[in-house]
Amino acid sequence: MKNERSIQAIKLLEKLIATPSFSKEEDQTATLLAKFLTDQGVEVHRELNNVWAFNQQYDASKPTILLNSHHDTVRPNQDYTRDPFMPTHSEGKLYGLGSNDAGGCLVSLLATFLHFHKQENLKYNFCIAATAEEEISGTAGLEYVLPKLGNLDFAIVGEPTQMHLAIAERGLMVLDCVARGRSGHAARNEGENAIFKAIEAINWFNTYQFPKVSEEFGPIKMSVTMIQAGTQHNVIPATCSFVVDIRVTDAYTNEEVLEIVQQQVDCEVDARSTRLKPSSIAKEHPIVQAGIQLGRNTYGSPTTSDQALLAIPSLKCGPGHSARSHTADEYVYIEEIEQGISLYIEMLNQIVK
């Protein structure tokens, strides 16, 4: 059965690669995934480009495990030497856009879900959710689906981690800042230069250290990444705007970081969004301990995923390697998918039976 599930998963991944599914354009892969599950005798739910299902023995009195990954992809970059939509096998690798991020994870989680789908007397329910718009942090993907899934106990989010255990993930917050002065003629030393006010604030962002430091990530990282001021050489600028990229750790919430910034800097500060939150799961959690017992390492992930949208404990774990994501001639090893399915099942067996 294990080998059959792997072969089935790889064939599904080949079909996904061959079907373009850029963010917001995932209609065809959503149809493909819904048909795949329906053909396996699973009752499927679909809204927009999201597909989800529950195990056959679902019991509302039991806690539920969410298995989630995404089926959208970025657009192929100009350095591709292979057809990104032509699934190709070579030297144990399966090439194609989305093979590593996150097709291998998705088909491995689907195989895992099907393994448990009809089993009776499990301690947990299972929910599989193949969702859209992850690559653009969109609102019509997992965020849209979550309210429809009922109470969830914890989640496994499929992203390429070499099947190691990302027990924490940085959040992301982008700030739009405006320092305000007063315009005047440069030759007459008039006005109040907003650039100098912005420099003071930028220096604060560059040097401030938050008191609490994450065990997994260390300090919060703040980077000023864009700046704009002035209209012509002889006019003192009245405004200077700049953008700050903040990678928030599990030591703070996004809202706490925003409040500290607004109290400390002498400029207007607006967050584009606070929805991409830092996330974590306790190292003592049974699913993490199950992975550790199988020789998997724990770490903090510097990248952001749909895990940021979850308010429940969540573990990011999946076959493939994060360094291959969004690269030309993307690939995943067949062996990684086989190992991924096996490890997912072994980890979950330790807690659901």
HUFEN-V606607 format. One record per pair of residues at least 24 apart in sequence whose C-alpha atoms are under 8 Angstrom apart, sorted by the first residue. I is the first residue (numbers start at 1). J is the second residue. Records with the same first field share a line. If there is no record, write none. Layout:
I->J ; J
This chain:
2->342
3->338
5->111
6->108 ; 111 ; 337 ; 338 ; 341
9->107 ; 108 ; 110 ; 111
10->107 ; 334 ; 337
12->36 ; 107
13->99 ; 103 ; 104 ; 107
14->87
15->87
16->103
17->84 ; 85 ; 86 ; 87 ; 96 ; 97 ; 98 ; 99 ; 103
18->85 ; 86 ; 87 ; 96
19->85
20->85
21->71 ; 72 ; 73
22->72 ; 73 ; 74 ; 75
23->72 ; 73 ; 74 ; 132 ; 133 ; 134 ; 135 ; 136
24->72 ; 132 ; 133
25->72
26->71 ; 72 ; 132
29->71
30->71 ; 130
33->130
47->145
48->140
49->131 ; 132 ; 141
50->129 ; 130 ; 131 ; 132 ; 141 ; 142 ; 145
51->129 ; 130 ; 131
52->127 ; 128 ; 129 ; 130
53->127 ; 128 ; 129
54->117 ; 125 ; 126 ; 127 ; 128
55->113 ; 116 ; 117 ; 118 ; 125 ; 126 ; 127
56->117 ; 118 ; 119
57->117 ; 118 ; 119 ; 120 ; 125
58->125 ; 126
59->125
62->123 ; 124 ; 125
63->123 ; 124 ; 125 ; 151 ; 152 ; 153
64->124 ; 125 ; 126 ; 127 ; 151 ; 152 ; 153 ; 154
65->124 ; 125 ; 126 ; 127 ; 152 ; 153 ; 154 ; 155 ; 156
66->126 ; 127 ; 128 ; 129 ; 152 ; 153 ; 154 ; 155 ; 156
67->109 ; 113 ; 126 ; 127 ; 128 ; 129 ; 155 ; 156 ; 157 ; 158
68->106 ; 109 ; 128 ; 129 ; 130 ; 131 ; 155 ; 156 ; 157 ; 158
69->102 ; 105 ; 106 ; 109 ; 129 ; 130 ; 131 ; 157 ; 158 ; 159
70->102 ; 103 ; 106 ; 130 ; 131 ; 132 ; 133 ; 134 ; 158
71->98 ; 102 ; 103 ; 106 ; 130 ; 131 ; 132
72->98 ; 131 ; 132 ; 133 ; 134 ; 135
73->97 ; 98 ; 101 ; 135
74->98 ; 135 ; 326
76->326 ; 328
77->326 ; 327 ; 328
78->328
79->328
80->328 ; 329
81->328 ; 329
82->329
84->329
92->333 ; 334 ; 335
93->331 ; 332 ; 333 ; 334
94->331 ; 332 ; 333 ; 334
95->329 ; 330 ; 331 ; 332
96->329 ; 330 ; 331
97->329 ; 330 ; 331
98->325 ; 330
99->330 ; 331 ; 332
100->160 ; 319 ; 320 ; 321 ; 322 ; 324 ; 325 ; 330 ; 331 ; 332
101->159 ; 160 ; 320 ; 322 ; 324 ; 325 ; 326
102->158 ; 159 ; 160
104->160 ; 318 ; 319 ; 320 ; 332 ; 337
105->158 ; 159 ; 160 ; 318 ; 319 ; 320 ; 337 ; 340
106->130 ; 158
108->319 ; 337 ; 338 ; 340 ; 341
109->158 ; 341 ; 344
111->341
112->341 ; 344 ; 345
115->345
121->353
122->352 ; 353
123->351 ; 352 ; 353
124->352
134->305 ; 306
135->305
137->305 ; 306
142->306 ; 309
143->309
152->312
153->312 ; 313
154->312 ; 313 ; 314
155->312 ; 313 ; 314 ; 315
156->314 ; 315 ; 316 ; 317
157->306 ; 307 ; 314 ; 315 ; 316 ; 317 ; 318
158->316 ; 317 ; 318
159->305 ; 316 ; 317 ; 318 ; 319 ; 320 ; 322
160->317 ; 318 ; 319 ; 320 ; 321 ; 322
161->316 ; 317 ; 318 ; 319 ; 320 ; 321 ; 322
162->317 ; 318 ; 319 ; 320 ; 321 ; 322 ; 336
163->296 ; 317 ; 318 ; 319 ; 320 ; 340 ; 343
164->291 ; 296 ; 297 ; 298 ; 299 ; 317 ; 318
165->288 ; 291 ; 296 ; 297 ; 298 ; 299 ; 315 ; 316 ; 317
166->298 ; 299 ; 300 ; 301 ; 315 ; 316 ; 317
167->280 ; 281 ; 282 ; 283 ; 288 ; 298 ; 299 ; 300 ; 301 ; 314 ; 315 ; 316
168->216 ; 250 ; 278 ; 279 ; 280 ; 281 ; 299 ; 300 ; 301 ; 315
169->249 ; 250 ; 278 ; 279 ; 280 ; 300 ; 301 ; 302 ; 303 ; 304 ; 307 ; 308
170->217 ; 247 ; 248 ; 249 ; 250 ; 277 ; 278 ; 279 ; 300 ; 301 ; 302 ; 303 ; 304
171->247 ; 248 ; 249 ; 250 ; 254 ; 276 ; 277 ; 278 ; 279 ; 304 ; 308
172->245 ; 246 ; 247 ; 248 ; 274 ; 276 ; 277 ; 278 ; 304
173->245 ; 246 ; 247 ; 248 ; 254 ; 271 ; 272 ; 273 ; 274 ; 276
174->243 ; 244 ; 245 ; 246 ; 271 ; 272 ; 273
175->243 ; 244 ; 245 ; 246 ; 269 ; 270 ; 271 ; 272
176->241 ; 242 ; 243 ; 244 ; 269 ; 270 ; 271 ; 272
177->241 ; 242 ; 243 ; 244 ; 267 ; 268 ; 269 ; 270
178->239 ; 240 ; 241 ; 242 ; 267 ; 268 ; 269
179->239 ; 240 ; 241 ; 266 ; 267 ; 268
180->238 ; 239 ; 240 ; 267
181->237 ; 238 ; 239
182->236 ; 237 ; 238 ; 239
183->235 ; 236 ; 237 ; 238
184->235 ; 236 ; 237
185->234 ; 235 ; 236
186->233 ; 234 ; 235 ; 236
187->234
190->236
191->236 ; 238
192->236 ; 237 ; 238
193->236 ; 237 ; 238 ; 239
194->236 ; 237 ; 238 ; 239 ; 240
195->229 ; 237 ; 239 ; 240
197->266 ; 267
198->240 ; 241 ; 242 ; 267
201->265 ; 266 ; 267
204->265
212->251 ; 252
213->251
214->249 ; 250 ; 251
216->299 ; 300
217->249 ; 300 ; 302
218->249
219->249
220->246 ; 247 ; 248 ; 249
221->246 ; 247 ; 248
222->246 ; 247
248->277 ; 278
249->278
250->278 ; 279 ; 280
252->278
253->277 ; 278
254->278
275->308 ; 309
276->304 ; 308 ; 309
277->308 ; 309
278->308
279->307 ; 308 ; 310 ; 311 ; 313 ; 314
280->313 ; 314 ; 315
281->313 ; 314 ; 315
282->313
286->351
287->347 ; 348 ; 351
288->315
290->347 ; 348 ; 350 ; 351
291->347
294->343 ; 347
